[in-house]
Amino acid sequence: MAAGTKKSKKYYTYIIKCADETFYTGYTTDLERRLAEHNSGLGSRYTRGRLPVSLVYYEEHNSRSAAMKREYSIKQLTHKEKEELIRGQG
């Protein structure tokens, strides 16, 4: 990379749907890798016993802070509100 240039890293806030119909929300820099980690049982303690999981929603952010703040706000939503967000009504 040339001096003075910085590759902007993308961050994602995501929602995955577990086999038991619950949702898990997180953030990452690599959606494919993170989904694979979840489905291999290495993603999180919560999803480990609720496999398989599938990606149902994500948002792109320009900073880790923005992704983490959005993750927190989504986690405050009810299950129904998350369903509405996923359907594009939230």
Backbone bond lengths (Angstrom), bond angles and torsions (degrees), N, CA, C in turn:
res aa  C-N    CA-C-N  psi(-1)  N-CA   C-N-CA  omega(-1)  CA-C   N-CA-C  phi
1 M - - - 1.455 - - 1.522 109.11 -
2 A 1.302 116.10 141.21 1.461 120.67 -179.97 1.527 110.22 -70.01
3 A 1.316 114.89 152.44 1.465 119.57 179.07 1.524 110.12 -60.33
4 G 1.311 115.76 138.07 1.455 120.04 177.65 1.522 114.31 86.60
5 T 1.325 117.25 -5.59 1.468 119.19 177.26 1.513 109.39 -106.57
6 K 1.285 114.70 142.63 1.458 119.90 -179.10 1.521 108.23 -132.79
7 K 1.314 116.44 125.38 1.449 120.09 177.51 1.529 107.95 -70.84
8 S 1.339 115.88 125.42 1.463 118.40 -179.41 1.518 109.22 -78.72
9 K 1.306 115.12 127.08 1.449 122.14 -179.18 1.519 108.76 -87.56
10 K 1.309 116.14 139.00 1.457 121.15 177.82 1.518 109.58 -98.26
11 Y 1.292 114.90 141.91 1.455 122.65 176.87 1.518 107.90 -121.45
12 Y 1.306 116.31 146.97 1.451 121.28 -177.29 1.523 110.58 -127.82
13 T 1.317 115.38 137.33 1.451 121.76 167.86 1.523 104.47 -102.48
14 Y 1.320 116.76 133.85 1.458 118.75 -173.90 1.529 111.33 -137.47
15 I 1.327 113.84 158.59 1.462 121.75 172.38 1.520 106.69 -124.91
16 I 1.325 115.51 129.48 1.454 119.96 172.93 1.524 108.37 -115.40
17 K 1.312 114.20 147.81 1.458 120.63 178.06 1.520 107.82 -102.57
18 C 1.323 114.74 128.43 1.463 120.66 -178.54 1.527 110.34 -88.71
19 A 1.311 116.22 166.43 1.461 121.93 -179.39 1.520 112.05 -60.11
20 D 1.323 118.04 -26.77 1.471 120.72 179.84 1.531 112.33 -90.37
21 E 1.342 116.58 15.26 1.462 123.57 176.83 1.533 114.36 74.28
22 T 1.332 118.33 8.01 1.455 120.84 175.13 1.523 109.12 -87.00
23 F 1.317 115.99 165.39 1.463 121.62 178.60 1.521 110.24 -112.47
24 Y 1.328 114.54 147.17 1.464 121.51 172.99 1.523 106.04 -125.41
25 T 1.331 116.44 132.81 1.463 121.77 179.64 1.519 109.44 -115.91
26 G 1.322 115.77 138.22 1.453 120.43 178.93 1.518 110.68 -154.50
27 Y 1.338 115.84 -173.44 1.463 120.64 174.70 1.517 108.56 -137.98
28 T 1.329 115.89 154.79 1.457 121.32 -176.59 1.524 109.90 -161.07
29 T 1.318 116.06 171.70 1.463 121.28 171.91 1.526 110.76 -104.73
30 D 1.335 117.27 -7.50 1.466 121.47 -176.95 1.532 109.13 -144.54
31 L 1.320 116.36 99.66 1.466 121.13 -175.79 1.531 112.86 -62.81
32 E 1.327 117.57 -45.17 1.465 120.42 -178.33 1.523 111.50 -61.65
33 R 1.322 116.53 -46.56 1.462 120.58 179.63 1.521 110.58 -62.17
34 R 1.331 116.52 -44.32 1.461 120.17 -176.92 1.525 111.68 -65.90
35 L 1.317 117.53 -40.48 1.466 120.86 177.16 1.530 110.14 -63.20
36 A 1.317 116.94 -41.71 1.467 120.85 176.92 1.526 110.91 -62.17
37 E 1.336 116.93 -40.05 1.463 120.41 177.20 1.524 110.86 -61.88
38 H 1.326 116.48 -45.63 1.465 119.75 178.30 1.527 110.49 -58.94
39 N 1.330 117.38 -47.82 1.464 120.68 -176.14 1.525 113.69 -71.68
40 S 1.321 117.10 -17.42 1.470 119.74 176.64 1.529 111.26 -89.77
41 G 1.344 116.51 -2.47 1.457 120.38 -179.36 1.513 113.91 89.43
42 L 1.323 117.24 5.28 1.467 121.11 -177.99 1.522 113.14 -104.38
43 G 1.334 117.42 -1.64 1.462 121.17 -173.26 1.511 114.48 -72.98
44 S 1.310 117.07 -53.76 1.455 121.32 179.95 1.518 108.83 -161.17
45 R 1.292 115.84 157.47 1.465 120.72 178.26 1.533 110.46 -61.24
46 Y 1.345 116.50 -38.13 1.455 120.74 -177.66 1.530 111.75 -62.12
47 T 1.319 117.01 -46.64 1.468 119.60 -175.85 1.522 113.22 -80.18
48 R 1.305 117.45 -19.22 1.466 121.74 -176.00 1.528 112.86 -51.96
49 G 1.328 117.26 -41.17 1.463 120.53 -178.37 1.515 113.70 -96.28
50 R 1.339 116.83 11.19 1.461 120.43 -175.96 1.523 111.18 -127.66
51 L 1.300 117.22 35.44 1.464 122.54 -176.00 1.523 110.96 -84.39
52 P 1.328 117.38 153.98 1.463 127.40 -2.57 1.524 111.33 -81.12
53 V 1.329 114.09 164.68 1.455 120.49 176.89 1.527 108.51 -118.53
54 S 1.332 116.01 157.24 1.466 119.77 177.01 1.523 109.32 -137.57
55 L 1.307 115.10 144.07 1.460 121.42 178.68 1.528 108.53 -73.19
56 V 1.341 116.60 124.83 1.470 120.10 -179.58 1.526 112.84 -117.60
57 Y 1.345 117.58 -13.07 1.460 119.94 -176.76 1.520 109.44 -164.30
58 Y 1.332 115.49 143.53 1.465 119.29 170.70 1.519 110.39 -155.24
59 E 1.317 114.43 156.60 1.460 123.51 175.35 1.522 107.83 -130.92
60 E 1.318 117.06 146.52 1.457 122.50 178.59 1.519 109.66 -100.72
61 H 1.338 115.97 139.71 1.466 121.83 179.69 1.524 109.35 -132.85
62 N 1.319 115.10 157.31 1.469 120.45 -179.62 1.518 113.60 -92.31
63 S 1.335 117.71 -7.15 1.460 119.48 179.69 1.528 110.37 -143.13
64 R 1.302 114.87 154.69 1.464 120.94 177.04 1.523 109.74 -62.37
65 S 1.314 115.75 -40.95 1.457 120.97 -179.25 1.526 111.42 -59.70
66 A 1.324 117.14 -44.99 1.470 120.80 179.99 1.524 110.40 -64.03
67 A 1.323 117.28 -41.08 1.467 121.11 179.38 1.529 110.64 -64.65
68 M 1.319 117.21 -42.02 1.459 121.02 179.95 1.525 111.92 -67.50
69 K 1.321 116.75 -39.28 1.469 120.08 177.66 1.520 110.86 -64.16
70 R 1.329 116.29 -41.33 1.463 119.90 179.03 1.527 110.57 -67.84
71 E 1.325 116.94 -39.09 1.466 120.68 176.04 1.536 109.59 -56.42
72 Y 1.314 116.62 -47.54 1.455 120.92 -179.75 1.524 111.04 -60.43
73 S 1.341 116.86 -44.87 1.468 119.07 -177.96 1.529 111.53 -66.06
74 I 1.316 117.51 -36.29 1.474 119.83 177.48 1.520 110.30 -67.82
75 K 1.320 117.16 -38.40 1.464 120.07 179.85 1.530 112.37 -64.13
76 Q 1.322 117.13 -20.71 1.460 120.71 178.50 1.527 112.36 -80.92
77 L 1.326 117.12 -12.81 1.460 121.58 -179.09 1.524 111.25 -74.91
78 T 1.319 115.56 153.75 1.465 120.12 173.58 1.521 108.50 -76.18
79 H 1.331 116.30 168.11 1.461 121.18 177.89 1.530 109.88 -57.86
80 K 1.318 116.15 -43.76 1.469 120.98 179.85 1.525 111.10 -62.90
81 E 1.319 117.54 -42.89 1.465 121.21 178.91 1.531 111.08 -64.26
82 K 1.327 116.78 -36.48 1.466 119.90 176.19 1.520 110.30 -65.73
83 E 1.329 117.51 -40.47 1.471 120.65 177.01 1.533 110.21 -60.28
84 E 1.326 117.34 -41.66 1.465 121.35 178.66 1.522 110.93 -65.02
85 L 1.316 117.55 -40.51 1.465 121.38 177.14 1.524 109.95 -61.29
86 I 1.311 116.66 -45.23 1.461 122.24 -179.30 1.528 110.63 -62.20
87 R 1.338 116.35 -39.73 1.467 120.81 179.17 1.525 111.99 -75.74
88 G 1.328 117.76 -4.51 1.450 121.02 178.04 1.503 115.06 89.53
89 Q 1.324 116.64 16.13 1.449 120.28 -179.11 1.520 111.69 -105.32
90 G 1.327 117.51 -0.85 1.457 120.13 -175.82 1.473 114.99 -98.44
